Amino acid sequence: MTDGPHKPTPGEAIKAELDRLGMTQADLARLMGRYTPEVNNLISGKRSVTPEIAVELSAAILGTTPEYWLELEVSRQLSLIPHDVADIKRRVQLYQLAPVREMEKRGWIKATNDVTSLEAELKTFFGVASLENAPAFPLVMRKTDPLTENNPLQRAWCFRARRLAEELPIGGFEDRRMDALKRELRILAAYPGEARRVPDLMREFGIRFIVVQHLPGSKVDGAAFWIDEHSPAIVLSLRHDRIDNFWFTLLHECAHIQHRDAISVDTDMGVEEREQPKMKNDIERRADEDAAAALIPPAELESFIRRIGPIYAKSNIIQFAHRMKIHPGIIVGQLQHRSEVKFGANREMFPKIREHVVSTALTDGWGVELSPDSE
């Protein structure tokens, strides 16, 4: 058999074997039980080596196997295909950097089958000159960033949120007013419908507030970041349409702004995910504690748990909520977070809140498409 760096075509290999054995094409055809023109076509490459022919060749030419002839045939056919796969490889790289299909569905980038156009769309979306490396979210704060590297879904969601936030007109932000903002927000937390006032209130205090529906699989609930040193922004996904999750996530992000954390992308903050304790860094624990305390004073909640637990009647929860001037669902949410009550209990105390928020907030999602050129 022919061997060497150059892999012969089946025809070349057949001809070499015939020369070695001193056989003619007609001799081989006779041994295989085929017509001579069929062998001629095999040698010229006009006919492919099928599994049946591979078996016959291995029987007629001792020392060869069907696999050998089929491997030569596969190599021959591959050699006939243009090997310019640069576009395919580049497209794979782009799809690894960003959730292209989801971004096209949401209108974040224009749909295209041309890899050069796709690359241009992504460069514009991320605001970068090159996509050789994963785009880094712009950080303008000096404080150490607690954020670990995001996956492509979360990265795209954050960049979309930043672009929308940049378009919002806003007043001046002052750190000293954050406590006043949290007090105002807590007042609104008593009634589901009051959530519609959040965007205007945030704007009044100099914080850009937007809602961007999460991308499937991202599990992102909210983020806080800075457009510049004096321009904070908060974005929520409203992934869990529950009153407790909305207010806890919002005040969690407010804590990041108050402490001037560079950027925080918060995931798995809502509902069932809380059931499994997770390791959190000090910055995230601090934001959790601040958010919980802003909604219900810790001493009041501890006292309620000692007096009422472990059996929490709805009447007791409602009475405590009235005394705290907050919605009962937020009480239940914190009790769930502390594993005082099971997840799934008291579901009727969790009114949906998304429709109230998106009615006044700049929103991207749930059928509302904002094209890249329309903000």
Buried (B, 14 or more C-beta within 10 A) or exposed (E): EBEEEEBBBBBBBBBEBBEEEEBEBEBBBBBBEBEBEBBBBBBEBEBBBEEEBBBBBBEBBEEBEBEBBBBBBEEBEEEEEEEEEEEEEBBEEBEEBBBBEBBBEBBBBBEBEEBEEBBBBBBEBBEBEEBEEBBEBBEEBEEEBBBEEBBBBBBBBBBBBBBBBEEBEBEEBEEEBBEEBBEBBBEBBBEBEBBBBBBEBBBEBBBBBBBBBBBEEBBBBBBBBBBEEEBBBBBBBBBBBBBBBBBBBBBBBBBBBBBBBBBBBBBBBBBEBBEEEEEEEEBBEBBBEBBBBBBBEEEEBEEBBEEBEEEBEEEBBBBBBEEBEBBBBBBBBBBBBBEBBEBEEBEEBBBEBBBBBBEBBBBBBEEEEBEBEEE
